[in-house]
Amino acid sequence: MSTMFVTRCTWYALSQFHCTKCFELLLIMRRICTVRLQSKIMWTMQNSKRRPTSRKCTESMAGTAMGWTCVTVLVLLSVRASAQARAPKTCKAADEAALLDFRRDFTCSDDIDPGVTCPLDSWTSDSDCCTDWEGISCDSRGRVKKIKVTSFFRPPSSFGIRGNERRPFGRPLAELKELQDIEMRFVQMSQPLPKAFANITKLRRLSLIACNIIGEIPGEYGRLSNLETLRVDTVSPDYFGQGMVGTTGIPQELCSLHKLKHLFLFYNPQLSGSIPSCIDRWTSIESISIFNTMPGFTGVGGLTGKLPATIGKLSTLKKLRLSWNNLRGELPKSITNLRHLRVLELDHNQFTGSIPPQIAYMKSLEALNLHSNRLYGKIPHSIAALSNLIGLDLGNNSFWGEIPSVIYNMPRLGSLILNNNRIWGRFPQYWGPDDAMKFFQIDVSHNYLSGPLPSKLKHNTFFFDASFNSLSGSLPASIGELTFLRELDLSYCKFTGRIPADIANAPALTRLDLSFNKLSGPVPEALRRIPELYLAFDNVTGYR
C-alpha cells in the first residue's frame, strides 16, 4: 500500500469521522502503522549495536510521510473518541436497555481461541446502538426496527442461547415497540420457536436460518397480526439439527395471519401434520414453500393429508411449492382457479388421480412440476394452452398414451421431463420452427416410444435422454449440428446402422451413450475425443 494512498485515505476519513465505515478504515490504517513501527524496530535492532528505544523508532518514522500519516491516524482516533463522548446517543434509552438485556440470552465460546470475536461484542453501553452496534437498524426517531444476528459456522466455535423456563429466550424484545424485522443465522438455539416473539406486536418479518430449531410452530404466532414473512430453514439436518418436530403441521391459529405474504419451511424431515382448510383467510399470501425431506434424510416424510380445496381461494398466490412431503389424494380442481400462480411444484408426494383439464385456465403458469407421484391417465391436450410455461415435469408417474403433439409447439417450453411413465407413440419429425419452442433439455427415458428420432432436434438442446425405449432406425447425422448439446443418451433402444462421424462435430458434447443397440461398423475416430463414450454390447468394431 503506497504512502500517498494511505495519506489520502486518512485525510478523507478525517473529514468524515462521524462515518462508521470511515472509522473502520482508520482502524485498518492503525494496524498498518503498528506493523510499520514493529518492522522499523526489528530493522534497527538488527543493524545497531545497542537496543533502540521505541521513542527513537517513532522519531525515525515521523521523519517520513508515512510517519506523519500514522501520527495523524492516532490523533484522529483520539478526536473521534472525544467526539463520541460528547455526542448524544441517537438510540432511545429504553431500546438500548432492552437490547443489553437481550444480549444476556446468548453465549459465545471457542475451545481453541478463547478470545474469539463474538457477534454481539459491539453491543456495549458506552456506544450508540443505532450507529455502532452490529446488526441493529433504527428509524429516524432512534427506535430499533431491525435485528440481524449472524454467527459463524466454524466448529468447535459455538454461538448459541442460554434461555430456560425461568427466562424465556427473546422476552426483552417485546420492549422494542417499533421492532419489525428479526433475522438470525447460524445461532445454535436448540429449542422450539421462541413463544416470546409472539409478543412483538409490530413484527413483520421473522427469518431463522440454520438455527437448529426444534419442536412445533407455536400457535401463539397467530397473534402476530402484522407478520408478512415467516421463514424457518434448517439448511441441512446433517449439520444444523433435525429441524422442527411434531405432528401438528401448520397450526390453525396461523390462519389469522391476514397480512402473511411469504411462508417458507425448509428441511424439517421430522415435521408432519396437515395443512388446515382455513388457509383461505391468508388473503395477502404470495408464496407458500414447504418441503421437508430430501434424499438421504430420515423422518416421517413431511406434511400429510390432502391439499385443501380452499387453496383455490388464494387469489394472490404466485408460488406454491410443496415438494418432498407426504401429501395424498387427488389434486383439487379448485387449484385451477389460481390465475396468478406462476410456480406449481408438488413433486415427490403421493398424489393420485389425473391432471384436471381445467389446468388450461392457469395462464400465468411458468413451471409445473408433478414428478414422483402416483398420477395417471393421459396428458391433457389443454396443457398446450399454457403459453407461458417454461418447465414441464411429469416424470415418474403412470401417465399413458401418446405425447400430445401440441406440446412440441409450445412457444416458451424449455424443459420437458416425462421419464418413467407408460408413454408410447412416435416423435414428430417436425417440431416447429426453432423460435416456436425453446427446448434445452428433454428426458423421455423409460417409456415405450417407437420409431425413428426426429431428423432434426432443436438447435439449443443441451440434454437429450431417450434411453430404455423402442426407438429404431438410423442415427441422424444432424446431431452434430447441435451447438449446445452436452449429453445424449440413446442406450437400450433398437437403433441400427453405422454411427455417423458427424456426431463428433457437436462441440460441447461430453457424454454419449449408445450402449445396447444394434449398431454396427467401425467406431469413427473422431468420436474418441468425447470424454464419456459408451458403446457396450453393440456390434461395432474398434471400441476398447
Long-range contacts (C-beta under 8 A, 24 or more apart in sequence): 1-32, 3-64, 3-65, 3-66, 3-69, 4-65, 6-32, 6-66, 6-69, 7-65, 7-66, 7-68, 7-69, 10-69, 10-72, 10-73, 10-76, 11-72, 13-76, 14-72, 14-76, 17-76, 17-79, 17-80, 17-83, 18-83, 20-131, 20-132, 23-80, 26-73, 26-76, 26-77, 26-80, 27-77, 29-69, 29-70, 29-73, 30-70, 30-73, 30-74, 30-77, 33-66, 33-69, 33-70, 33-73, 33-74, 36-61, 36-66, 36-70, 37-61, 37-70, 84-127, 84-128, 89-128, 89-129, 89-130, 89-142, 90-128, 90-130, 90-131, 90-138, 90-142, 91-128, 91-129, 91-130, 91-131, 91-138, 91-142, 91-144, 92-141, 92-142, 92-143, 92-144, 94-175, 95-129, 95-138, 95-142, 95-143, 95-144, 95-175, 95-176, 96-125, 96-129, 97-175, 98-144, 98-172, 98-173, 98-175, 98-176, 99-123, 99-129, 99-133, 99-136, 99-144, 99-147, 99-172, 99-176, 100-125, 101-172, 101-175, 102-170, 102-172, 102-173, 105-161, 105-162, 105-163, 105-167, 105-169, 105-170, 105-172, 106-149, 106-159, 106-160, 106-161, 106-162, 106-187, 107-158, 107-159, 107-160, 107-161, 107-162, 108-158, 108-159, 109-157, 109-158, 110-156, 110-157, 110-158, 111-156, 111-157, 112-156, 112-157, 113-157, 116-157, 118-159, 119-149, 119-150, 119-151, 119-152, 119-159, 120-149, 137-181, 139-178, 141-178, 143-176, 143-177, 143-178, 144-176, 144-178, 144-179, 145-178, 145-179, 145-180, 145-181, 146-179, 146-180, 146-181, 146-182, 146-183, 147-173, 147-179, 147-181, 147-182, 147-183, 148-181, 148-183, 148-184, 149-183, 149-184, 149-185, 149-187, 150-183, 150-184, 150-185, 150-186, 151-185, 151-186, 151-187, 151-188, 152-186, 153-186, 153-210, 153-239, 158-188, 159-186, 159-187, 159-188, 160-187, 160-188, 160-189, 160-190, 161-187, 161-188, 161-189, 161-190, 161-191, 163-191, 163-194, 168-194, 168-195, 168-196, 169-194, 169-196, 170-194, 170-196, 170-197, 171-196, 171-199, 173-197, 173-199, 173-200, 174-199, 174-200, 176-200, 177-201, 177-202, 178-202, 179-203, 180-204, 180-205, 180-226, 181-205, 182-206, 182-207, 183-207, 183-208, 183-209, 184-208, 184-209, 184-211, 185-209, 185-210, 185-211, 186-210, 186-211, 186-240, 187-211, 188-212, 189-213, 190-214, 190-241, 191-215, 192-216, 192-218, 192-244, 193-217, 193-218, 193-221, 193-232, 193-244, 195-220, 197-221, 197-224, 198-223, 198-224, 199-223, 200-224, 201-225, 201-226, 202-226, 203-227, 204-228, 204-229, 204-259, 205-229, 206-230, 206-231, 207-231, 207-233, 208-232, 208-233, 209-233, 209-235, 210-234, 210-235, 210-236, 210-239, 210-240, 211-240, 212-240, 212-241, 213-241, 213-243, 213-244, 214-241, 214-242, 214-243, 214-244, 214-245, 215-244, 215-245, 215-246, 216-244, 216-245, 216-246, 216-248, 216-251, 216-271, 217-244, 217-248, 217-250, 217-251, 217-254, 218-251, 219-251, 219-252, 219-253, 219-254, 220-253, 221-251, 221-253, 221-254, 221-257, 222-251, 222-253, 222-254, 222-255, 222-256, 222-257, 223-256, 224-257, 225-256, 225-257, 225-258, 225-259, 226-259, 227-257, 227-259, 227-260, 228-259, 228-260, 228-261, 228-262, 228-284, 229-260, 229-261, 229-262, 229-263, 229-264, 230-257, 230-260, 230-262, 230-263, 230-264, 231-262, 231-263, 231-264, 231-265, 232-264, 232-265, 232-266, 232-268, 233-264, 233-265, 233-266, 233-267, 234-266, 234-267, 234-268, 235-266, 235-267, 236-267, 237-267, 237-269, 237-297, 238-296, 242-268, 242-269, 242-270, 242-299, 243-267, 243-268, 243-269, 243-270, 243-271, 243-292, 244-268, 244-270, 244-271, 245-270, 245-271, 246-270, 246-271, 246-272, 246-273, 247-272, 247-273, 248-273, 249-273, 249-274, 249-275, 249-276, 249-303, 249-304, 249-305, 250-274, 250-275, 250-276, 250-279, 250-303, 251-276, 252-276, 252-278, 255-279, 255-281, 255-282, 256-281, 257-282, 258-282, 258-283, 258-284, 259-284, 260-284, 260-285, 261-285, 261-286, 261-287, 262-286, 262-287, 262-289, 263-287, 263-288, 263-289, 263-290, 264-289, 264-290, 265-289, 265-290, 265-292, 266-290, 266-291, 266-292, 267-291, 267-292, 267-293, 267-294, 267-297, 268-292, 268-302, 269-293, 269-294, 269-297, 269-298, 269-299, 269-300, 269-301, 269-302, 270-299, 270-300, 271-299, 271-300, 271-302, 271-303, 272-300, 272-301, 272-302, 272-303, 272-304, 272-326, 273-303, 273-304, 273-305, 274-303, 274-304, 274-305, 274-306, 275-303, 275-305, 275-307, 275-308, 275-311, 276-308, 277-308, 277-309, 277-310, 278-310, 279-308, 279-310, 279-311, 279-314, 280-310, 280-311, 280-313, 280-314, 282-314, 283-316, 284-316, 285-314, 285-316, 285-317, 286-316, 286-317, 286-318, 286-319, 287-317, 287-318, 287-319, 287-320, 287-321, 288-317, 288-319, 288-320, 288-321, 288-322, 289-319, 289-321, 290-321, 290-322, 290-325, 291-321, 291-322, 291-323, 291-324, 291-325, 291-348, 292-324, 292-325, 293-324, 293-325, 293-348, 294-324, 300-326, 301-325, 301-326, 302-326, 302-327, 303-327, 304-328, 305-329, 306-332, 307-331, 307-332, 307-335, 307-346, 307-351, 308-332, 309-333, 309-334, 310-334, 311-335, 311-338, 312-336, 312-337, 312-338, 313-337, 314-338, 315-339, 315-340, 316-340, 317-341, 318-342, 318-343, 318-364, 319-343, 320-344, 320-345, 320-346, 321-345, 322-346, 322-349, 323-347, 323-348, 323-349, 323-369, 324-348, 324-349, 325-349, 326-350, 327-351, 328-352, 329-353, 331-355, 331-356, 331-375, 333-358, 336-361, 336-362, 337-361, 338-362, 339-363, 339-364, 340-364, 341-365, 342-366, 342-367, 342-388, 343-367, 344-368, 344-369, 345-369, 346-370, 346-373, 347-371, 347-372, 347-373, 347-393, 348-372, 348-373, 349-373, 350-374, 351-375, 352-376, 353-377, 354-378, 354-380, 355-379, 355-380, 355-383, 356-380, 357-382, 358-382, 359-383, 359-386, 360-385, 360-386, 362-386, 363-387, 363-388, 364-388, 365-389, 366-390, 366-391, 366-412, 367-391, 368-392, 368-393, 369-393, 370-394, 370-397, 371-395, 371-396, 371-397, 371-417, 372-396, 372-397, 373-397, 374-398, 375-399, 376-400, 379-403, 379-404, 379-407, 379-418, 379-423, 380-404, 381-406, 383-407, 384-409, 384-410, 386-410, 387-411, 387-412, 388-412, 389-413, 390-414, 390-415, 390-438, 391-415, 391-417, 392-416, 392-417, 393-417, 394-418, 394-421, 395-419, 395-420, 395-421, 395-443, 396-420, 396-421, 397-421, 398-422, 399-423, 400-424, 401-425, 403-444, 408-432, 408-437, 409-436, 409-437, 410-437, 411-436, 411-437, 411-438, 412-438, 413-437, 413-438, 413-439, 414-438, 414-439, 414-440, 414-441, 415-439, 415-440, 415-441, 415-442, 416-441, 416-442, 416-443, 416-444, 417-441, 417-442, 417-443, 418-443, 418-444, 418-447, 419-443, 419-444, 419-445, 419-446, 419-447, 419-465, 420-445, 420-446, 420-447, 421-446, 421-447, 422-447, 422-448, 423-447, 423-448, 423-449, 424-448, 424-449, 424-450, 425-449, 425-450, 426-450, 426-451, 426-452, 427-451, 427-452, 427-453, 427-454, 428-454, 429-454, 429-455, 430-454, 431-456, 431-457, 431-458, 434-458, 434-459, 434-460, 440-484, 442-466, 444-469, 445-469, 445-489, 452-476, 453-490, 456-481, 457-482, 457-485, 459-483, 459-484, 460-484, 461-485, 462-486, 462-487, 462-508, 463-487, 464-488, 464-489, 465-489, 466-490, 466-493, 467-491, 467-492, 467-493, 467-513, 468-492, 468-493, 469-493, 470-494, 471-495, 472-496, 473-497, 474-498, 475-499, 475-500, 475-503, 475-514, 475-519, 476-500, 477-502, 477-503, 478-502, 479-503, 479-506, 480-504, 480-505, 480-506, 481-505, 481-506, 482-506, 482-509, 483-507, 483-508, 484-508, 485-509, 486-510, 486-511, 487-511, 488-512, 488-513, 489-513, 490-514, 490-517, 491-515, 491-516, 491-517, 491-534, 492-516, 492-517, 493-517, 494-518, 495-519, 496-520, 497-521, 498-522, 499-523, 499-524, 499-527, 499-535, 499-540, 500-524, 501-525, 501-526, 501-527, 503-527, 504-529, 504-530, 514-538
